[in-house]
Amino acid sequence: MLGMLKFEQGEYKEAALFYEKSLEVKRKTLPQDHSSLATTYSNIGGLYGTIGDYSKALEYYNKAYKIQETVLPPNHSDLAFSCNNIALLYKDMGDYSKALEFYNKAHTIKEIAMPPNHPSLATSYSNIGAVYNDTGDYSKALEFYTKSLKISETTLPPEHPFLAISYNNIGQVHKNMGDYSSALGFYTKSHKILEIALPQNHPHLATSYSSIGAVHDNMGDYSKALEFYNESLKIRQTALPPNHPSLALSYNNIGVLYHTMGDYSRALKFYNESLRTRQITLPPNHPDLAFSYNNIAGAYGNMGDYSRVLEFYTKSLKIQEIALPSNHPNLAISYNNIGKSYDNMGDYSMALEFYNKSLNIREAVLPTNHLELANSYNNIGGVYSKIGDYCKALDFYEKSFKIREMVLPSNHPDLATSYNNIGTVYSNTGNYSKALEFYKKDMEIMKRVLPSNHPDMAISYNNIGQVYKEMGDYAKALEFYNKTRKIFELSLLPNHPLLATSYSSIGQAYSNMGNFSEALEFYNKSLKIRQKALSPNHHDLAQSYHNVGQVYDNMGDYAKALEFYNRAREIFEISLPSNHPSLSIFYNNFGAVYDNMGDYAKALEFYEESLKIRKIGLSPNHPNLAIALDNIGQVYNKMSDYSKALEFYNESLKIREIKLPPNHPHLASSYGNIGMLYNYMGDYSKALQFLEKDLEIKKRTFQDGNAAFAFTYNCFGRVYRSLKSYSKALDYFVKCLAIDEKSLPERHPYLGISYSNFGDTHRLMGDYEKALLFHEKALSIQESVQCNPLHCATTYINLGETYRERRDYSTALTYYQKGLEILERKLSTNHPDTAVAYHNMAKLYLATGQYNMAMKNVQQALEIGQEKLPISHPHLLEYRETFEEIRRNM
């Protein structure tokens, strides 16, 4: 009696002492097959089962069962009770076929021994339903739970607590099926009965509040969820001893909720409280301790503290490897979590290793259409997507989808997740129409099953926005990003990391649109949240510094860009493994700043570091390798080392031709880069040949007028300008300008570049009035909006050239000096662009007979050219010719 009381109070050590004393007395005084001994063995088995020592529990349950088989008739209810205990134990051990075998034995005994509407039969149906629920066979689970409910409704008064349990069980199945409104309906029915039938502080009421809280959590109504979880906690704090395991469960639930809400420090507080309670009451290898370690690891993962993540996941795994059979589904969960941790750290080979360990267990012990198998396939698909093996990614995502489609109702959120993931693969392979098709399927489900301001709805809008961004339709992207933002602002805490991500996406859209002040505003909003919500070395915080730096880079403020990139670098190098893919992106952008500053040696150093990391972490033909190769090719192009540039551009093209579909925009980009390289090399027929390939892909991939065409038309214009076919050049510049005027804001910096190209072409045609008109239009944009000052410098230099050719030397000098002042301020002192400006001024001084000034400027141009350019570079040849001409005139 005392043992049972202590057991009910959660004081398991004391309960064990009393049970052992009772057993000792009975062994001495009773025959070894006495039924009272069986009762004690059964109690001790129940105790070991509760503390997670399943092998001990099974040993004692079997002792009880053997005595009962010997002394009792075959249809005795105590035999059914023992079968039931053994079945429950196998269920907890994850051996569902054994659990069903013993539940069915118990059920067969009851069917023979009891009338068809006996409440105990209802319990039996309920137990069998619970196994089917755990194996993900929800239709079978509902079938058995409904049988149980019918008996209970027939035989019990309408306010009987067992009816409440039936309603609760059915509610749980509906929750698992993603039918949250039905789940809430059944949980509420259950709760109303319990409020009438039980005292207000009864632990079963606490469980009921907790179930309702969980549905509100799933529905994204976090304030409601917290209200019900707190109600549950209050009851348990009043009714139970301070270290009862059910209190640990309450702390855990509240921790999970704060985790979902992005309040990771509060989540950790509750997780640790749950862990502390379990450490006091449970043996050191109890599976519930493993769950606590798992949750704590998850919180550290979101905070970016990956070393702590692995520490706690490993603690969890050690317990489960001791306490559970080698094929237990909970072990699969642990392997999966460790895989997820390596996944987040960018160690994809280790991630795959652990995901596959998890999958092997699930394939061995679960039915072929179990949802946990679908989750495993989904996670493996995610890794293959990240390493650029899109065929394998699609294969695993589709395996996952087939299971979910078979098992779940057509509106289940997990089906929406599958549509979303498949959409992402199509987006990565440049098949944007397919991507949108799947993202919209995801969205349709979300709209049917979730409230309009649920965070998952926001994520769907965000993904659609991402596709429009990739398609260059930034206004459409912004429209969907703002839908995301509005939901997050309504449903999440003001410092939730997802809100920071939303602001970051909007900042990126504005940056792409050339609206740098708006971009900075949203990037800074994102940064402020991350500074408050995340640990100082969190990867996402580094990403924010990086984003701000990128805007400054685009604005030509390279000192500021480097300042923010260096902040990002400090965090990345502390928080990420040395070969993490995010580091490669960061080094790539660092290289871009030095590239823009004309420090090509530094740019190459960072681009090559980026390539090295990608070669280690990615499959040999991963599309991201092509991006790194492209960037290196671009630097060699600017250095006029055309053979090296061509080597890297071709390597990039080769990867893209192998890995990407023939209409992928990145292939077009490769053809465009090679086309412009041939333009610089003076091979204009080859240039046009590659630009045609670029244009063909874009015509097949994008609708007429898409922003992507502007770049290609601009390139055509420049080639025809080099060929001195000025009317054709103007035709293409007109096409480029028409797209820019339609797709960009009125005073976008790119419009300034387009007007400047027009002006320079008209200058070359000798139409100085038109040249001046377009250069002035370019300047009116470049001097009035936040844009890269170097674009402004180019226009000043072009204006200087126009006035020099008109022989208005004083005005020409004014514009040259304005352009040169920006170049000297923004670029390294030996940048090739600065050399061009010095050379232009030398030609002006030569024309006005100021030979000393002419010589000074041409020498500066020559010094830079000889240091920075290959010996045969056309610019260097021009500088030498001008030098000789000045020398002859002196």
URFENTA-V600239 format. One record per residue. N is the residue number from 1. SS is DSSP state (~ for helix, > for strand, _ for the rest). NEAR is the number of other C-alpha atoms within 8 Angstrom. Layout:
((N/SS/NEAR) (N/SS/NEAR))
//
This chain:
((1/_/4) (2/~/7) (3/~/12) (4/~/9) (5/~/9) (6/~/12) (7/~/12) (8/~/7) (9/_/9) (10/_/11) (11/_/11) (12/~/12) (13/~/6) (14/~/10) (15/~/15) (16/~/11) (17/~/9) (18/~/10) (19/~/12) (20/~/9) (21/~/8) (22/~/9) (23/~/11) (24/~/8) (25/~/8) (26/~/10) (27/~/10) (28/~/6) (29/~/6) (30/_/8) (31/_/6) (32/_/6) (33/_/10) (34/_/10) (35/~/9) (36/~/7) (37/~/14) (38/~/14) (39/~/9) (40/~/12) (41/~/13) (42/~/12) (43/~/10) (44/~/13) (45/~/14) (46/~/11) (47/~/13) (48/~/12) (49/~/13) (50/~/7) (51/_/10) (52/_/10) (53/_/11) (54/~/12) (55/~/6) (56/~/10) (57/~/15) (58/~/12) (59/~/9) (60/~/12) (61/~/15) (62/~/9) (63/~/10) (64/~/15) (65/~/12) (66/~/8) (67/~/12) (68/~/13) (69/~/10) (70/~/7) (71/~/9) (72/_/8) (73/_/6) (74/_/7) (75/_/10) (76/_/10) (77/~/9) (78/~/7) (79/~/15) (80/~/14) (81/~/9) (82/~/13) (83/~/13) (84/~/11) (85/~/10) (86/~/13) (87/~/14) (88/~/9) (89/~/13) (90/~/12) (91/~/12) (92/~/7) (93/_/10) (94/_/10) (95/_/11) (96/~/10) (97/~/6) (98/~/10) (99/~/15) (100/~/11) (101/~/9) (102/~/12) (103/~/14) (104/~/9) (105/~/10) (106/~/15) (107/~/12) (108/~/8) (109/~/14) (110/~/13) (111/~/10) (112/~/8) (113/~/9) (114/_/8) (115/_/7) (116/_/6) (117/_/10) (118/_/10) (119/~/9) (120/~/7) (121/~/15) (122/~/14) (123/~/9) (124/~/12) (125/~/13) (126/~/13) (127/~/9) (128/~/13) (129/~/14) (130/~/10) (131/~/13) (132/~/12) (133/~/12) (134/~/7) (135/_/10) (136/_/10) (137/_/11) (138/~/11) (139/~/6) (140/~/10) (141/~/15) (142/~/11) (143/~/9) (144/~/12) (145/~/14) (146/~/9) (147/~/10) (148/~/15) (149/~/12) (150/~/8) (151/~/13) (152/~/13) (153/~/10) (154/~/7) (155/~/9) (156/_/9) (157/_/6) (158/_/7) (159/_/11) (160/_/10) (161/~/10) (162/~/7) (163/~/15) (164/~/14) (165/~/9) (166/~/13) (167/~/13) (168/~/12) (169/~/11) (170/~/13) (171/~/14) (172/~/9) (173/~/13) (174/~/12) (175/~/12) (176/~/7) (177/_/10) (178/_/11) (179/_/11) (180/~/12) (181/~/6) (182/~/10) (183/~/15) (184/~/11) (185/~/9) (186/~/12) (187/~/14) (188/~/9) (189/~/10) (190/~/15) (191/~/12) (192/~/8) (193/~/14) (194/~/13) (195/~/10) (196/~/8) (197/~/9) (198/_/9) (199/_/7) (200/_/7) (201/_/10) (202/_/10) (203/~/10) (204/~/7) (205/~/15) (206/~/14) (207/~/9) (208/~/13) (209/~/13) (210/~/13) (211/~/9) (212/~/13) (213/~/14) (214/~/9) (215/~/13) (216/~/12) (217/~/12) (218/~/8) (219/_/10) (220/_/10) (221/_/11) (222/~/11) (223/~/6) (224/~/10) (225/~/15) (226/~/11) (227/~/9) (228/~/12) (229/~/14) (230/~/9) (231/~/10) (232/~/15) (233/~/12) (234/~/8) (235/~/14) (236/~/13) (237/~/10) (238/~/7) (239/~/9) (240/_/10) (241/_/8) (242/_/6) (243/_/11) (244/_/13) (245/~/10) (246/~/7) (247/~/15) (248/~/14) (249/~/9) (250/~/13) (251/~/13) (252/~/12) (253/~/10) (254/~/13) (255/~/14) (256/~/11) (257/~/13) (258/~/12) (259/~/12) (260/~/7) (261/_/10) (262/_/11) (263/_/11) (264/~/13) (265/~/6) (266/~/10) (267/~/15) (268/~/11) (269/~/9) (270/~/12) (271/~/15) (272/~/10) (273/~/10) (274/~/15) (275/~/12) (276/~/8) (277/~/13) (278/~/13) (279/~/10) (280/~/7) (281/~/12) (282/_/10) (283/_/7) (284/_/7) (285/_/11) (286/_/13) (287/~/10) (288/~/7) (289/~/15) (290/~/14) (291/~/9) (292/~/14) (293/~/13) (294/~/13) (295/~/10) (296/~/13) (297/~/14) (298/~/9) (299/~/12) (300/~/13) (301/~/12) (302/~/8) (303/_/10) (304/_/12) (305/_/13) (306/~/11) (307/~/6) (308/~/10) (309/~/14) (310/~/11) (311/~/9) (312/~/12) (313/~/14) (314/~/9) (315/~/10) (316/~/15) (317/~/12) (318/~/8) (319/~/14) (320/~/13) (321/~/10) (322/~/7) (323/~/12) (324/_/11) (325/_/7) (326/_/6) (327/_/11) (328/_/13) (329/~/10) (330/~/8) (331/~/15) (332/~/14) (333/~/9) (334/~/13) (335/~/13) (336/~/13) (337/~/10) (338/~/13) (339/~/14) (340/~/10) (341/~/13) (342/~/12) (343/~/12) (344/~/7) (345/_/10) (346/_/12) (347/_/11) (348/~/11) (349/~/6) (350/~/10) (351/~/15) (352/~/11) (353/~/9) (354/~/12) (355/~/15) (356/~/10) (357/~/11) (358/~/15) (359/~/12) (360/~/8) (361/~/13) (362/~/13) (363/~/10) (364/~/7) (365/~/11) (366/_/9) (367/_/7) (368/_/6) (369/_/11) (370/_/13) (371/~/10) (372/~/7) (373/~/14) (374/~/14) (375/~/9) (376/~/14) (377/~/13) (378/~/12) (379/~/9) (380/~/13) (381/~/14) (382/~/11) (383/~/13) (384/~/12) (385/~/12) (386/~/7) (387/_/11) (388/_/11) (389/_/11) (390/~/10) (391/~/6) (392/~/10) (393/~/15) (394/~/11) (395/~/9) (396/~/12) (397/~/15) (398/~/10) (399/~/10) (400/~/15) (401/~/12) (402/~/8) (403/~/12) (404/~/13) (405/~/10) (406/~/7) (407/~/12) (408/_/10) (409/_/8) (410/_/7) (411/_/12) (412/_/13) (413/~/10) (414/~/7) (415/~/14) (416/~/14) (417/~/9) (418/~/14) (419/~/13) (420/~/12) (421/~/10) (422/~/13) (423/~/14) (424/~/9) (425/~/13) (426/~/12) (427/~/12) (428/~/7) (429/_/10) (430/_/12) (431/_/10) (432/~/10) (433/~/6) (434/~/10) (435/~/15) (436/~/11) (437/~/9) (438/~/12) (439/~/14) (440/~/9) (441/~/10) (442/~/15) (443/~/12) (444/~/8) (445/~/13) (446/~/13) (447/~/10) (448/~/7) (449/~/12) (450/_/9) (451/_/8) (452/_/6) (453/_/10) (454/_/13) (455/~/11) (456/~/7) (457/~/15) (458/~/14) (459/~/9) (460/~/12) (461/~/13) (462/~/13) (463/~/9) (464/~/13) (465/~/14) (466/~/9) (467/~/13) (468/~/12) (469/~/12) (470/~/7) (471/_/10) (472/_/9) (473/_/12) (474/~/12) (475/~/7) (476/~/10) (477/~/15) (478/~/12) (479/~/9) (480/~/12) (481/~/14) (482/~/9) (483/~/11) (484/~/14) (485/~/12) (486/~/8) (487/~/13) (488/~/14) (489/~/10) (490/~/7) (491/~/12) (492/_/10) (493/_/8) (494/_/7) (495/_/11) (496/_/13) (497/~/11) (498/~/8) (499/~/14) (500/~/14) (501/~/9) (502/~/14) (503/~/13) (504/~/13) (505/~/9) (506/~/13) (507/~/14) (508/~/10) (509/~/14) (510/~/14) (511/~/12) (512/~/8) (513/_/10) (514/_/10) (515/_/11) (516/~/12) (517/~/7) (518/~/10) (519/~/15) (520/~/11) (521/~/9) (522/~/12) (523/~/15) (524/~/10) (525/~/10) (526/~/15) (527/~/12) (528/~/8) (529/~/13) (530/~/14) (531/~/10) (532/~/7) (533/~/11) (534/_/11) (535/_/9) (536/_/7) (537/_/12) (538/_/13) (539/~/11) (540/~/7) (541/~/15) (542/~/14) (543/~/9) (544/~/15) (545/~/13) (546/~/13) (547/~/10) (548/~/13) (549/~/14) (550/~/10) (551/~/13) (552/~/12) (553/~/12) (554/~/9) (555/_/11) (556/_/11) (557/_/11) (558/~/11) (559/~/6) (560/~/10) (561/~/15) (562/~/11) (563/~/9) (564/~/12) (565/~/13) (566/~/8) (567/~/11) (568/~/14) (569/~/10) (570/~/8) (571/~/14) (572/~/13) (573/~/10) (574/~/7) (575/~/12) (576/_/11) (577/_/8) (578/_/7) (579/_/12) (580/_/13) (581/~/10) (582/~/8) (583/~/14) (584/~/14) (585/~/9) (586/~/12) (587/~/12) (588/~/12) (589/~/9) (590/~/12) (591/~/14) (592/~/9) (593/~/13) (594/~/12) (595/~/12) (596/~/8) (597/_/11) (598/_/11) (599/_/11) (600/~/10) (601/~/6) (602/~/10) (603/~/15) (604/~/11) (605/~/9) (606/~/12) (607/~/14) (608/~/10) (609/~/10) (610/~/15) (611/~/12) (612/~/8) (613/~/14) (614/~/13) (615/~/10) (616/~/7) (617/~/13) (618/_/11) (619/_/9) (620/_/6) (621/_/11) (622/_/13) (623/~/11) (624/~/8) (625/~/15) (626/~/14) (627/~/9) (628/~/13) (629/~/13) (630/~/12) (631/~/9) (632/~/13) (633/~/14) (634/~/9) (635/~/13) (636/~/12) (637/~/12) (638/~/7) (639/_/11) (640/_/9) (641/_/10) (642/~/11) (643/~/6) (644/~/10) (645/~/15) (646/~/11) (647/~/9) (648/~/12) (649/~/14) (650/~/9) (651/~/10) (652/~/14) (653/~/12) (654/~/8) (655/~/13) (656/~/13) (657/~/10) (658/~/7) (659/~/9) (660/_/11) (661/_/8) (662/_/7) (663/_/11) (664/_/13) (665/~/10) (666/~/8) (667/~/15) (668/~/14) (669/~/9) (670/~/13) (671/~/13) (672/~/14) (673/~/9) (674/~/13) (675/~/14) (676/~/12) (677/~/13) (678/~/12) (679/~/13) (680/~/7) (681/~/7) (682/_/6) (683/_/9) (684/~/10) (685/~/6) (686/~/10) (687/~/15) (688/~/11) (689/~/9) (690/~/12) (691/~/15) (692/~/8) (693/~/11) (694/~/15) (695/~/11) (696/~/8) (697/~/14) (698/~/13) (699/~/9) (700/~/7) (701/~/9) (702/_/9) (703/_/6) (704/_/5) (705/_/6) (706/_/13) (707/_/11) (708/~/10) (709/~/12) (710/~/13) (711/~/9) (712/~/12) (713/~/12) (714/~/11) (715/~/11) (716/~/12) (717/~/14) (718/~/9) (719/~/14) (720/~/12) (721/~/12) (722/~/8) (723/_/8) (724/_/6) (725/_/9) (726/~/12) (727/~/6) (728/~/10) (729/~/15) (730/~/11) (731/~/9) (732/~/12) (733/~/14) (734/~/8) (735/~/10) (736/~/14) (737/~/12) (738/~/8) (739/~/13) (740/~/12) (741/~/10) (742/~/6) (743/~/9) (744/_/10) (745/_/7) (746/_/5) (747/_/9) (748/_/13) (749/~/12) (750/~/8) (751/~/14) (752/~/14) (753/~/10) (754/~/12) (755/~/13) (756/~/13) (757/~/9) (758/~/13) (759/~/14) (760/~/11) (761/~/13) (762/~/12) (763/~/12) (764/~/8) (765/_/7) (766/_/6) (767/_/9) (768/~/10) (769/~/6) (770/~/10) (771/~/15) (772/~/11) (773/~/9) (774/~/12) (775/~/16) (776/~/8) (777/~/10) (778/~/15) (779/~/11) (780/~/8) (781/~/13) (782/~/14) (783/_/7) (784/_/6) (785/_/9) (786/_/9) (787/_/12) (788/_/11) (789/~/10) (790/~/10) (791/~/10) (792/~/12) (793/~/13) (794/~/9) (795/~/13) (796/~/12) (797/~/13) (798/~/11) (799/~/13) (800/~/14) (801/~/10) (802/~/13) (803/~/12) (804/~/11) (805/~/7) (806/_/7) (807/_/6) (808/_/9) (809/~/10) (810/~/6) (811/~/9) (812/~/14) (813/~/11) (814/~/9) (815/~/12) (816/~/15) (817/~/8) (818/~/10) (819/~/15) (820/~/13) (821/~/8) (822/~/11) (823/~/12) (824/~/10) (825/~/6) (826/~/11) (827/_/11) (828/_/9) (829/_/6) (830/_/10) (831/_/13) (832/~/11) (833/~/7) (834/~/14) (835/~/14) (836/~/10) (837/~/13) (838/~/13) (839/~/12) (840/~/10) (841/~/12) (842/~/15) (843/~/10) (844/~/12) (845/~/12) (846/~/11) (847/~/7) (848/_/7) (849/_/6) (850/_/9) (851/~/11) (852/~/7) (853/~/9) (854/~/15) (855/~/12) (856/~/9) (857/~/12) (858/~/14) (859/~/9) (860/~/10) (861/~/15) (862/~/12) (863/~/8) (864/~/13) (865/~/12) (866/~/10) (867/~/7) (868/~/10) (869/_/12) (870/_/9) (871/_/6) (872/_/6) (873/_/9) (874/~/6) (875/~/8) (876/~/13) (877/~/9) (878/~/8) (879/~/12) (880/~/9) (881/~/8) (882/~/11) (883/~/11) (884/~/8) (885/~/8) (886/~/12) (887/~/8) (888/~/6) (889/~/6) (890/_/6))
//
